Amino acid sequence: MQCAFSRLEQGEAVACFVFEESRERFLNRAAGFGRELRSHVDTGRLMLRQIDPAELSPGEFAHTLKASVEEHGVRMVIIDSLNGYLNAMPNERFLMYTCTNYSCT
């Protein structure tokens, strides 16, 4: 979060996809570490999205991630957490294919 906070403070756009906790808890946890993110969410610089894997397929998630970069100028993407992402999506082989095609790292 420190890197994301620094980029936000410099005016860059950041996208954060949260799998294991609510948006509210994420924001409160960051505030507990002295990183107030609500103002960045309000200005649109921080795109904070809680992901419910029951409502989003791996392909839809990859499309959303790609669109955040291409259409919204996001310069940093956070997946909180990568284990939550892998556990939430049903077909691990498809995930690796998706990340390869969309240049995830």
MMTF fields as JSON, N, C-alpha, C and O atoms, coordinates in Angstrom:
{
  "mmtfVersion": "1.0.0",
  "mmtfProducer": "UNKNOWN",
  "numBonds": 419,
  "numAtoms": 420,
  "numGroups": 105,
  "numChains": 1,
  "numModels": 1,
  "chainsPerModel": [1],
  "groupsPerChain": [105],
  "chainIdList": ["A"],
  "bondAtomList": [4, 2, 8, 6, 12, 10, 16, 14, 20, 18, 24, 22, 28, 26, 32, 30, 36, 34, 40, 38, 44, 42, 48, 46, 52, 50, 56, 54, 60, 58, 64, 62, 68, 66, 72, 70, 76, 74, 80, 78, 84, 82, 88, 86, 92, 90, 96, 94, 100, 98, 104, 102, 108, 106, 112, 110, 116, 114, 120, 118, 124, 122, 128, 126, 132, 130, 136, 134, 140, 138, 144, 142, 148, 146, 152, 150, 156, 154, 160, 158, 164, 162, 168, 166, 172, 170, 176, 174, 180, 178, 184, 182, 188, 186, 192, 190, 196, 194, 200, 198, 204, 202, 208, 206, 212, 210, 216, 214, 220, 218, 224, 222, 228, 226, 232, 230, 236, 234, 240, 238, 244, 242, 248, 246, 252, 250, 256, 254, 260, 258, 264, 262, 268, 266, 272, 270, 276, 274, 280, 278, 284, 282, 288, 286, 292, 290, 296, 294, 300, 298, 304, 302, 308, 306, 312, 310, 316, 314, 320, 318, 324, 322, 328, 326, 332, 330, 336, 334, 340, 338, 344, 342, 348, 346, 352, 350, 356, 354, 360, 358, 364, 362, 368, 366, 372, 370, 376, 374, 380, 378, 384, 382, 388, 386, 392, 390, 396, 394, 400, 398, 404, 402, 408, 406, 412, 410, 416, 414],
  "bondOrderList": [1, 1, 1, 1, 1, 1, 1, 1, 1, 1, 1, 1, 1, 1, 1, 1, 1, 1, 1, 1, 1, 1, 1, 1, 1, 1, 1, 1, 1, 1, 1, 1, 1, 1, 1, 1, 1, 1, 1, 1, 1, 1, 1, 1, 1, 1, 1, 1, 1, 1, 1, 1, 1, 1, 1, 1, 1, 1, 1, 1, 1, 1, 1, 1, 1, 1, 1, 1, 1, 1, 1, 1, 1, 1, 1, 1, 1, 1, 1, 1, 1, 1, 1, 1, 1, 1, 1, 1, 1, 1, 1, 1, 1, 1, 1, 1, 1, 1, 1, 1, 1, 1, 1, 1],
  "groupList": [{"groupName": "MET", "atomNameList": ["N", "CA", "C", "O"], "elementList": ["N", "C", "C", "O"], "formalChargeList": [0, 0, 0, 0], "bondAtomList": [1, 0, 2, 1, 3, 2], "bondOrderList": [1, 1, 2], "singleLetterCode": "M", "chemCompType": "L-PEPTIDE LINKING"}, {"groupName": "GLN", "atomNameList": ["N", "CA", "C", "O"], "elementList": ["N", "C", "C", "O"], "formalChargeList": [0, 0, 0, 0], "bondAtomList": [1, 0, 2, 1, 3, 2], "bondOrderList": [1, 1, 2], "singleLetterCode": "Q", "chemCompType": "L-PEPTIDE LINKING"}, {"groupName": "CYS", "atomNameList": ["N", "CA", "C", "O"], "elementList": ["N", "C", "C", "O"], "formalChargeList": [0, 0, 0, 0], "bondAtomList": [1, 0, 2, 1, 3, 2], "bondOrderList": [1, 1, 2], "singleLetterCode": "C", "chemCompType": "L-PEPTIDE LINKING"}, {"groupName": "ALA", "atomNameList": ["N", "CA", "C", "O"], "elementList": ["N", "C", "C", "O"], "formalChargeList": [0, 0, 0, 0], "bondAtomList": [1, 0, 2, 1, 3, 2], "bondOrderList": [1, 1, 2], "singleLetterCode": "A", "chemCompType": "L-PEPTIDE LINKING"}, {"groupName": "PHE", "atomNameList": ["N", "CA", "C", "O"], "elementList": ["N", "C", "C", "O"], "formalChargeList": [0, 0, 0, 0], "bondAtomList": [1, 0, 2, 1, 3, 2], "bondOrderList": [1, 1, 2], "singleLetterCode": "F", "chemCompType": "L-PEPTIDE LINKING"}, {"groupName": "SER", "atomNameList": ["N", "CA", "C", "O"], "elementList": ["N", "C", "C", "O"], "formalChargeList": [0, 0, 0, 0], "bondAtomList": [1, 0, 2, 1, 3, 2], "bondOrderList": [1, 1, 2], "singleLetterCode": "S", "chemCompType": "L-PEPTIDE LINKING"}, {"groupName": "ARG", "atomNameList": ["N", "CA", "C", "O"], "elementList": ["N", "C", "C", "O"], "formalChargeList": [0, 0, 0, 0], "bondAtomList": [1, 0, 2, 1, 3, 2], "bondOrderList": [1, 1, 2], "singleLetterCode": "R", "chemCompType": "L-PEPTIDE LINKING"}, {"groupName": "LEU", "atomNameList": ["N", "CA", "C", "O"], "elementList": ["N", "C", "C", "O"], "formalChargeList": [0, 0, 0, 0], "bondAtomList": [1, 0, 2, 1, 3, 2], "bondOrderList": [1, 1, 2], "singleLetterCode": "L", "chemCompType": "L-PEPTIDE LINKING"}, {"groupName": "GLU", "atomNameList": ["N", "CA", "C", "O"], "elementList": ["N", "C", "C", "O"], "formalChargeList": [0, 0, 0, 0], "bondAtomList": [1, 0, 2, 1, 3, 2], "bondOrderList": [1, 1, 2], "singleLetterCode": "E", "chemCompType": "L-PEPTIDE LINKING"}, {"groupName": "GLY", "atomNameList": ["N", "CA", "C", "O"], "elementList": ["N", "C", "C", "O"], "formalChargeList": [0, 0, 0, 0], "bondAtomList": [1, 0, 2, 1, 3, 2], "bondOrderList": [1, 1, 2], "singleLetterCode": "G", "chemCompType": "PEPTIDE LINKING"}, {"groupName": "VAL", "atomNameList": ["N", "CA", "C", "O"], "elementList": ["N", "C", "C", "O"], "formalChargeList": [0, 0, 0, 0], "bondAtomList": [1, 0, 2, 1, 3, 2], "bondOrderList": [1, 1, 2], "singleLetterCode": "V", "chemCompType": "L-PEPTIDE LINKING"}, {"groupName": "ASN", "atomNameList": ["N", "CA", "C", "O"], "elementList": ["N", "C", "C", "O"], "formalChargeList": [0, 0, 0, 0], "bondAtomList": [1, 0, 2, 1, 3, 2], "bondOrderList": [1, 1, 2], "singleLetterCode": "N", "chemCompType": "L-PEPTIDE LINKING"}, {"groupName": "HIS", "atomNameList": ["N", "CA", "C", "O"], "elementList": ["N", "C", "C", "O"], "formalChargeList": [0, 0, 0, 0], "bondAtomList": [1, 0, 2, 1, 3, 2], "bondOrderList": [1, 1, 2], "singleLetterCode": "H", "chemCompType": "L-PEPTIDE LINKING"}, {"groupName": "ASP", "atomNameList": ["N", "CA", "C", "O"], "elementList": ["N", "C", "C", "O"], "formalChargeList": [0, 0, 0, 0], "bondAtomList": [1, 0, 2, 1, 3, 2], "bondOrderList": [1, 1, 2], "singleLetterCode": "D", "chemCompType": "L-PEPTIDE LINKING"}, {"groupName": "THR", "atomNameList": ["N", "CA", "C", "O"], "elementList": ["N", "C", "C", "O"], "formalChargeList": [0, 0, 0, 0], "bondAtomList": [1, 0, 2, 1, 3, 2], "bondOrderList": [1, 1, 2], "singleLetterCode": "T", "chemCompType": "L-PEPTIDE LINKING"}, {"groupName": "ILE", "atomNameList": ["N", "CA", "C", "O"], "elementList": ["N", "C", "C", "O"], "formalChargeList": [0, 0, 0, 0], "bondAtomList": [1, 0, 2, 1, 3, 2], "bondOrderList": [1, 1, 2], "singleLetterCode": "I", "chemCompType": "L-PEPTIDE LINKING"}, {"groupName": "PRO", "atomNameList": ["N", "CA", "C", "O"], "elementList": ["N", "C", "C", "O"], "formalChargeList": [0, 0, 0, 0], "bondAtomList": [1, 0, 2, 1, 3, 2], "bondOrderList": [1, 1, 2], "singleLetterCode": "P", "chemCompType": "L-PEPTIDE LINKING"}, {"groupName": "LYS", "atomNameList": ["N", "CA", "C", "O"], "elementList": ["N", "C", "C", "O"], "formalChargeList": [0, 0, 0, 0], "bondAtomList": [1, 0, 2, 1, 3, 2], "bondOrderList": [1, 1, 2], "singleLetterCode": "K", "chemCompType": "L-PEPTIDE LINKING"}, {"groupName": "TYR", "atomNameList": ["N", "CA", "C", "O"], "elementList": ["N", "C", "C", "O"], "formalChargeList": [0, 0, 0, 0], "bondAtomList": [1, 0, 2, 1, 3, 2], "bondOrderList": [1, 1, 2], "singleLetterCode": "Y", "chemCompType": "L-PEPTIDE LINKING"}],
  "groupTypeList": [0, 1, 2, 3, 4, 5, 6, 7, 8, 1, 9, 8, 3, 10, 3, 2, 4, 10, 4, 8, 8, 5, 6, 8, 6, 4, 7, 11, 6, 3, 3, 9, 4, 9, 6, 8, 7, 6, 5, 12, 10, 13, 14, 9, 6, 7, 0, 7, 6, 1, 15, 13, 16, 3, 8, 7, 5, 16, 9, 8, 4, 3, 12, 14, 7, 17, 3, 5, 10, 8, 8, 12, 9, 10, 6, 0, 10, 15, 15, 13, 5, 7, 11, 9, 18, 7, 11, 3, 0, 16, 11, 8, 6, 4, 7, 0, 18, 14, 2, 14, 11, 18, 5, 2, 14],
  "groupIdList": [1, 2, 3, 4, 5, 6, 7, 8, 9, 10, 11, 12, 13, 14, 15, 16, 17, 18, 19, 20, 21, 22, 23, 24, 25, 26, 27, 28, 29, 30, 31, 32, 33, 34, 35, 36, 37, 38, 39, 40, 41, 42, 43, 44, 45, 46, 47, 48, 49, 50, 51, 52, 53, 54, 55, 56, 57, 58, 59, 60, 61, 62, 63, 64, 65, 66, 67, 68, 69, 70, 71, 72, 73, 74, 75, 76, 77, 78, 79, 80, 81, 82, 83, 84, 85, 86, 87, 88, 89, 90, 91, 92, 93, 94, 95, 96, 97, 98, 99, 100, 101, 102, 103, 104, 105],
  "secStructList": [7, 2, 2, 2, 2, 2, 2, 2, 2, 6, 6, 7, 3, 3, 3, 3, 3, 3, 1, 1, 1, 7, 2, 2, 2, 2, 2, 2, 2, 2, 2, 2, 6, 6, 7, 7, 7, 2, 2, 2, 2, 2, 2, 6, 1, 3, 3, 3, 3, 3, 7, 7, 6, 6, 1, 7, 7, 2, 2, 2, 2, 2, 2, 2, 2, 2, 2, 2, 2, 2, 6, 6, 7, 3, 3, 3, 3, 3, 3, 3, 7, 2, 2, 2, 2, 2, 2, 2, 1, 1, 7, 2, 2, 2, 2, 2, 2, 2, 2, 2, 2, 6, 6, 7, 7],
  "xCoordList": [0.815, 0.0, 0.854, 0.434, 2.05, 2.917, 3.225, 3.171, 3.546, 3.833, 2.6, 2.693, 1.448, 0.201, -0.116, -0.498, 0.039, -0.249, 0.651, 0.19, 1.925, 2.86, 2.442, 2.485, 2.038, 1.6, 0.329, 0.188, -0.593, -1.829, -1.539, -2.13, -0.632, -0.268, 0.394, 0.355, 1.002, 1.626, 0.626, 0.981, -0.632, -1.675, -1.889, -2.67, -1.217, -1.393, -2.633, -3.073, -3.189, -4.355, -3.904, -2.948, -4.612, -4.33, -5.643, -6.679, -5.596, -6.766, -6.433, -5.346, -7.375, -7.196, -8.42, -9.553, -8.175, -9.224, -9.078, -8.063, -10.115, -10.066, -10.902, -12.091, -10.278, -10.952, -11.319, -12.32, -10.542, -10.693, -11.317, -11.515, -11.627, -12.255, -13.128, -13.064, -13.925, -14.804, -14.013, -12.917, -14.586, -13.979, -13.779, -12.725, -14.82, -14.778, -13.652, -12.917, -13.524, -12.443, -11.073, -10.143, -10.946, -9.692, -9.32, -8.182, -10.296, -10.053, -9.715, -8.823, -10.418, -10.133, -8.757, -8.047, -8.381, -7.06, -5.954, -4.96, -6.126, -5.137, -5.049, -3.957, -6.201, -6.219, -5.495, -4.838, -5.61, -4.908, -3.396, -2.679, -2.915, -1.479, -1.096, 0.019, -2.042, -1.75, -1.892, -1.362, -2.588, -2.773, -4.258, -4.998, -4.679, -6.077, -6.348, -5.824, -7.159, -7.414, -8.779, -9.019, -9.668, -11.031, -11.065, -11.859, -10.226, -10.226, -9.804, -10.293, -8.908, -8.466, -9.58, -9.721, -10.367, -11.529, -12.534, -13.089, -12.76, -13.728, -13.343, -14.21, -12.052, -11.603, -11.508, -11.357, -11.597, -11.512, -10.107, -9.918, -9.112, -7.742, -7.54, -6.77, -8.23, -8.158, -9.453, -10.52, -9.34, -10.473, -10.41, -9.568, -11.291, -11.295, -12.533, -13.659, -12.317, -13.449, -13.356, -12.356, -14.407, -14.515, -15.037, -16.065, -14.327, -14.68, -15.41, -14.909, -16.598, -17.347, -17.188, -17.787, -16.392, -16.111, -17.357, -17.348, -18.425, -19.667, -20.349, -21.196, -19.986, -20.619, -19.71, -20.126, -18.473, -17.51, -16.657, -16.01, -16.652, -15.823, -14.374, -14.119, -13.419, -12.025, -11.853, -11.076, -12.57, -12.485, -13.028, -12.46, -14.128, -14.701, -13.761, -13.609, -13.122, -12.167, -10.987, -10.558, -10.462, -9.337, -9.726, -8.927, -10.942, -11.416, -11.507, -11.112, -12.027, -12.147, -10.771, -10.573, -9.83, -8.461, -7.848, -7.254, -7.995, -7.444, -8.075, -7.374, -9.391, -10.088, -9.629, -9.548, -9.329, -8.875, -7.571, -7.329, -6.737, -5.458, -5.659, -5.197, -6.348, -6.474, -7.441, -7.193, -8.537, -9.574, -9.54, -10.031, -8.96, -8.991, -7.604, -7.465, -6.589, -5.248, -4.59, -3.696, -5.02, -4.424, -2.966, -2.642, -2.095, -0.658, -0.166, 0.945, -0.988, -0.626, -1.879, -2.936, -1.751, -2.862, -2.468, -1.385, -3.373, -3.165, -4.255, -5.436, -3.856, -4.797, -4.573, -3.508, -5.569, -5.456, -6.403, -7.603, -5.953, -4.602, -4.535, -5.564, -3.335, -3.167, -3.685, -4.289, -3.458, -4.014, -5.535, -6.175, -6.115, -7.563, -8.076, -9.108, -7.363, -7.705, -7.656, -8.603, -6.551, -6.402, -7.448, -7.983, -7.746, -8.741, -10.164, -11.027, -10.406, -11.752, -12.147, -13.328, -11.171, -11.459, -11.328, -10.355, -12.299, -12.416, -11.38, -11.114, -10.793, -9.934, -8.561, -8.358, -7.615, -6.289, -5.58, -4.858, -5.772, -5.135, -5.615, -4.82, -6.919, -7.466, -6.879, -6.636, -6.651, -6.088, -4.719, -4.42, -3.89, -2.549, -2.627, -1.848, -3.559, -3.755, -4.215, -3.723, -5.143, -5.664, -4.555, -4.422, -3.762, -2.692, -1.656, -1.125, -1.359, -0.395, -0.9, -0.149, -2.17, -2.717, -2.887, -2.853, -3.071, -3.245, -2.005, -2.052, -0.901, 0.386, 0.33, 0.886, -0.343, -0.322, 1.038, 1.701, 1.442, 2.655, 2.396, 3.292],
  "yCoordList": [-1.196, 0.0, 1.255, 2.292, 1.173, 2.349, 2.836, 4.035, 1.906, 2.289, 2.881, 3.893, 2.259, 2.768, 4.149, 5.044, 4.33, 5.621, 6.702, 7.806, 6.389, 7.366, 7.751, 8.926, 6.768, 7.067, 7.908, 8.83, 7.586, 8.365, 9.807, 10.733, 9.992, 11.339, 12.132, 13.363, 11.434, 12.088, 12.306, 12.837, 11.893, 12.113, 10.987, 11.134, 9.874, 8.737, 7.938, 7.969, 7.225, 6.374, 4.973, 4.423, 4.414, 3.076, 2.307, 2.862, 1.019, 0.14, -0.924, -1.502, -1.173, -2.186, -3.101, -2.645, -4.384, -5.395, -6.228, -6.893, -6.181, -6.805, -8.086, -8.051, -9.21, -10.5, -10.995, -11.695, -10.651, -11.304, -10.437, -10.907, -9.197, -8.331, -7.297, -7.139, -6.612, -5.593, -4.328, -4.113, -3.507, -2.2, -1.391, -0.795, -1.385, -0.596, -1.053, -0.236, -2.355, -2.877, -2.55, -2.217, -2.642, -2.298, -0.846, -0.545, 0.055, 1.481, 1.743, 2.537, 1.084, 1.262, 0.731, 1.345, -0.398, -0.972, -0.044, 0.168, 0.509, 1.453, 2.697, 3.198, 3.194, 4.376, 4.081, 4.96, 2.855, 2.463, 2.523, 2.655, 2.427, 2.539, 3.951, 4.192, 4.88, 6.27, 6.599, 7.61, 5.774, 5.998, 6.207, 5.247, 7.445, 7.788, 7.71, 8.51, 6.753, 6.505, 6.993, 7.072, 7.317, 7.693, 8.887, 8.908, 9.859, 11.034, 10.64, 11.213, 9.673, 9.207, 8.423, 8.497, 7.675, 6.986, 8.024, 7.899, 9.051, 10.1, 10.857, 11.228, 11.082, 11.803, 10.899, 11.382, 9.585, 8.641, 8.19, 7.374, 8.705, 8.254, 6.82, 6.07, 6.434, 5.051, 4.35, 4.67, 3.388, 2.547, 1.339, 0.458, 1.297, 0.235, -0.617, -0.143, -1.872, -2.745, -4.038, -4.752, -4.33, -5.592, -6.62, -6.404, -7.734, -8.751, -9.9, -10.496, -10.199, -11.375, -12.41, -12.264, -13.459, -14.432, -15.171, -15.729, -15.18, -15.823, -15.003, -15.523, -13.735, -12.861, -12.48, -11.74, -12.976, -12.543, -13.728, -14.366, -14.023, -15.111, -14.634, -13.43, -15.569, -15.15, -14.249, -13.294, -14.546, -13.715, -12.316, -11.34, -12.217, -10.903, -10.1, -8.892, -10.789, -10.087, -9.575, -8.433, -10.424, -10.008, -8.818, -7.9, -8.828, -7.713, -6.433, -5.361, -6.547, -5.394, -4.83, -3.615, -5.709, -5.275, -4.575, -3.505, -5.181, -4.6, -3.238, -2.299, -3.129, -1.862, -0.775, 0.395, -1.152, -0.145, 0.494, 1.676, -0.291, 0.235, 1.014, 2.147, 0.399, 1.005, 2.176, 3.144, 2.107, 3.136, 4.176, 5.291, 3.812, 4.72, 5.211, 5.921, 4.842, 5.356, 4.863, 5.52, 3.712, 3.154, 2.796, 2.171, 3.199, 2.954, 1.853, 1.348, 1.483, 0.427, -0.368, 0.203, -1.705, -2.592, -3.422, -4.005, -3.461, -4.267, -5.324, -5.015, -6.572, -7.66, -8.102, -8.618, -7.901, -8.191, -9.328, -9.092, -10.439, -10.926, -11.859, -12.319, -12.135, -13.037, -14.429, -15.098, -14.871, -16.158, -16.123, -17.102, -15.017, -14.87, -14.951, -15.569, -14.332, -14.387, -15.811, -16.277, -16.511, -17.888, -18.811, -19.679, -18.633, -19.475, -19.152, -20.029, -17.922, -17.497, -17.913, -18.108, -18.048, -18.374, -19.889, -20.494, -20.494, -21.946, -22.722, -23.874, -22.172, -22.955, -22.316, -21.376, -22.829, -22.218, -22.182, -21.228, -23.196, -23.222, -22.045, -21.413, -21.752, -20.62, -19.308, -18.392, -19.212, -17.981, -17.693, -16.552, -18.708, -18.497, -18.068, -17.221, -18.642, -18.248, -16.797, -16.026, -16.433, -15.079, -14.088, -13.07, -14.372, -13.448, -13.323, -12.236, -14.421, -14.359, -13.471, -12.664, -13.624, -12.843, -11.373, -10.541, -11.02, -9.631, -9.064, -7.982, -9.784, -9.328, -9.017, -8.019, -9.878, -9.724, -10.153, -11.011, -9.551, -9.988, -10.051, -10.4],
  "zCoordList": [0.0, 0.0, 0.0, -0.514, 0.571, 0.6, -0.818, -1.093, -1.711, -3.104, -3.766, -4.461, -3.556, -4.137, -3.589, -4.343, -2.282, -1.668, -2.254, -2.545, -2.424, -3.008, -4.417, -4.782, -5.208, -6.575, -6.577, -7.38, -5.677, -5.577, -5.2, -5.755, -4.26, -3.831, -4.955, -4.953, -5.913, -7.065, -8.199, -9.252, -7.978, -8.968, -9.956, -10.895, -9.767, -10.668, -10.284, -9.135, -11.259, -11.023, -10.612, -11.16, -9.639, -9.114, -9.051, -8.685, -9.413, -9.275, -8.243, -8.257, -7.356, -6.322, -6.342, -6.185, -6.534, -6.552, -5.285, -5.073, -4.442, -3.12, -3.141, -3.458, -2.805, -2.812, -1.421, -1.267, -0.414, 0.882, 1.968, 3.089, 1.663, 2.655, 1.959, 0.74, 2.722, 2.144, 1.824, 2.341, 0.97, 0.659, 1.938, 2.16, 2.773, 4.01, 4.923, 5.478, 5.072, 5.937, 5.343, 6.078, 4.03, 3.367, 3.648, 4.011, 3.476, 3.725, 5.19, 5.489, 6.097, 7.529, 7.904, 8.7, 7.337, 7.621, 7.124, 7.819, 5.923, 5.389, 6.268, 6.535, 6.718, 7.592, 8.901, 9.46, 9.389, 10.616, 10.477, 11.469, 9.243, 8.97, 8.535, 8.073, 8.691, 8.357, 6.888, 6.427, 6.154, 4.721, 4.441, 4.227, 4.442, 4.191, 2.693, 1.918, 2.294, 0.878, 0.403, -0.801, 1.326, 0.936, -0.016, -0.956, 0.218, -0.667, -2.082, -3.056, -2.2, -3.52, -4.222, -5.443, -3.447, -4.012, -4.503, -5.594, -3.682, -4.029, -5.303, -6.093, -5.497, -6.698, -7.918, -9.04, -7.705, -8.826, -9.154, -10.056, -8.439, -8.687, -8.218, -8.82, -7.142, -6.657, -7.017, -6.494, -7.922, -8.274, -7.346, -7.525, -6.363, -5.362, -5.568, -5.415, -5.916, -6.222, -5.431, -5.498, -4.683, -3.968, -4.968, -5.611, -5.095, -6.079, -5.398, -4.444, -5.903, -5.474, -6.575, -7.641, -6.345, -7.4, -7.894, -8.991, -7.099, -7.54, -8.635, -9.363, -8.754, -9.73, -10.893, -11.785, -10.895, -11.906, -12.338, -11.507, -13.631, -14.146, -14.277, -14.25, -14.418, -14.623, -15.838, -15.8, -16.912, -18.115, -17.897, -18.386, -17.164, -16.858, -15.974, -16.15, -15.009, -14.155, -14.977, -14.811, -15.868, -16.708, -17.583, -17.772, -18.114, -18.933, -18.097, -18.555, -16.877, -15.981, -15.661, -15.669, -15.382, -15.079, -16.292, -16.166, -17.449, -18.675, -18.969, -19.348, -18.798, -19.047, -18.08, -18.455, -16.845, -15.882, -16.34, -16.096, -17.003, -17.502, -18.799, -18.935, -19.738, -21.072, -21.127, -21.845, -20.384, -20.503, -19.389, -19.562, -18.245, -17.096, -16.691, -15.695, -17.447, -17.192, -15.925, -15.393, -15.433, -14.221, -14.488, -15.498, -13.571, -13.708, -12.772, -12.933, -11.799, -10.847, -10.519, -10.25, -10.544, -10.213, -9.0, -8.948, -8.027, -6.823, -6.778, -6.935, -6.563, -6.323, -4.892, -4.553, -4.059, -2.62, -2.263, -2.123, -2.126, -2.31, -3.506, -4.0, -3.968, -5.092, -4.728, -5.566, -3.494, -3.064, -3.07, -3.453, -2.654, -2.697, -4.124, -4.383, -5.042, -6.462, -6.981, -7.615, -6.713, -7.191, -6.583, -7.273, -5.301, -4.639, -5.09, -5.098, -5.457, -5.821, -7.232, -7.519, -8.102, -9.485, -9.69, -9.239, -10.363, -10.368, -11.173, -10.833, -12.199, -13.077, -13.173, -13.942, -12.389, -12.304, -13.655, -13.944, -14.477, -15.789, -16.639, -17.333, -16.583, -17.333, -16.828, -17.614, -15.521, -14.954, -15.537, -15.887, -15.645, -16.179, -17.64, -18.077, -18.401, -19.792, -19.868, -20.693, -19.02, -18.999, -18.682, -19.361, -17.661, -17.29, -18.385, -18.612, -19.074, -20.16, -21.291, -21.84, -21.635, -22.745, -22.415, -23.322, -21.148, -20.768, -20.102, -19.517, -20.188, -19.669, -18.178, -17.72, -17.431, -15.973, -15.449, -16.032, -14.349, -13.67, -12.202, -11.433]
}
